[in-house]
């Protein structure tokens, strides 16, 4: 792992460099390139404090990020965070960067009084699942996830 990488909270000053990463992340999930939309999404997240973003920074470039969104659980009466996005540029993968980003995010969430971190991943994301399990994440074997697409007629 590159020793000159720092892991820190992202700031609005990171917007230009972070938008490039975020757009690449979305393309990884088969979204068409749209740097303007990626930048706008992140800008709104910063301005409205909708999310918390951690970055891996070499000093000259950002090479990874993770983004967390706040959530509430009315059953357990707790605050938690959803770790929704995790991305490391291809040339920097398998060097422990994702692990360190996730550790920074979980330590921060704990300091915020969160009871847990939740995340979802693709069934075929074996590398991610191995990482998550190694960090202590447990697979939910009780609940199913359902989604309703509100952009389609019912």
N, C-alpha and C positions, 0 to 999 in steps of 0.2 A: 504494500500500500504506500502511496506517495505520502511522505512525512510532512510535506509542506501544505497539506490540505487542512483548512479550518472548517469547523462545523458551527454555524451560527444562525440566529434568527435573520430572516430576510427583511429588508427595508425597501421602502418605495424607491430609493436610489438604485436598487438592483433591478428595477422593472425591465429595462431594455435587455439585459443579459438573461434574466429569468424568463422573459417571454419567449426567447429562442428555445430554451430548454422545455418550457411548457408546450410549445407548439410541436416540438419533436416527440414529446411524450404522447400527445394526442395522436400524432401520426402513427406511433407505435401501436395504438389501439384502432388503427385503420380509419381515422378521421382525416379528411382532406386538409392539406396545409392551409393555415389561416392565421398568420402571425398577428394581424390586426385584431382579430377576435380574441386570440390568446392574451395579447397585451391588455385589451380592454377588460377581460375577465379578471386578470390579476390586479389591474389598477383598481377596479371596483372592490375587490377583496381587501386590498390595502386601505382604501378610503373608508369603506364601511365596516372595517374590522370584522369581516365575515369568516376569515380563516387565519391560521398561523402557518407560516412557511419557514422551514429550515433549509439551508443551502450548504453544499460542500463547495468551498471556494479555494482555488489554488493561489489566489492573489491576482492572477491575470485573467482567469475565467472561472465560471461556475460549471461544475461537472456533475452535479446532482441536486435533487431537492425532494422534500416530502412536504405534503400539505395536509393540515388537519382542520376539521370543521367541528365546532362545538355542537353538542347534543345533550338531551335530557332523557332520563329513563323514569317514567312516572310509576312503574312497578317497584323499582328499587329505591326511588326517590333520590337519585344521584345525578350528578353531572358527569359526562364522559366526552370523549372526542372520537371522531371517525377519522382514521388515517386513510384518506381517500386516494392520494396520489403519492407515488414513489417512483423516481426515475433517476438513473445514472447513465451518463453518455456511454456509448458502446465501448470506446477505448479505455474506459476506467472501471469497467465491470469486473467482478470477481476479485476485488482488492479490499473488500470490507467496507466500502463507502456506504452502501445501503444500510448495513448493520449499524454503522456509527450514526447515520442520519436518524434511523429508527430509535436508537438509544437516546440521542439528544431529544427527540420528540417525546419519548416516554418519560424521561426525567423532567422535562418541562411540564408535561401534562400532570404529573404527580404533584409538582410544586403548585399547580393551579387548583389543586384539590379534586382532581378527577378521580373517579372510582375505577375507570378502565379505559382502554383504547380498543376500538373495534376496527376491523378491516374486512374487505371482501377481496377475493382474487378469483381468477379464472380457474376452472377445474383442471386445465392442462398446464398451469403454471407451476410445474414441479420445483423449479429452483426457488421461486418465491415461497412456496409452501414449506420447503426445507428451512429457509431462512426464518420464517415466522415461527415455526415450531422450535427452532433452536433458541429463539428469543423468549420462549415461554408462552406464546400464543396457543390457545386451545381451539380446536375445531368445534363449532357448535353442531352437535348431532341431534338437537331437539327441535329447533325451529327451522322452518323453510322461509325463504325469501320470495315474496311476490312483488310484482311491480305493475302499475297501471299506467299505460301510456296515455297521457292527457292531451297529446298532440293529435291523436287519432280519434275519429268519431266513435262514440260508444255504441 
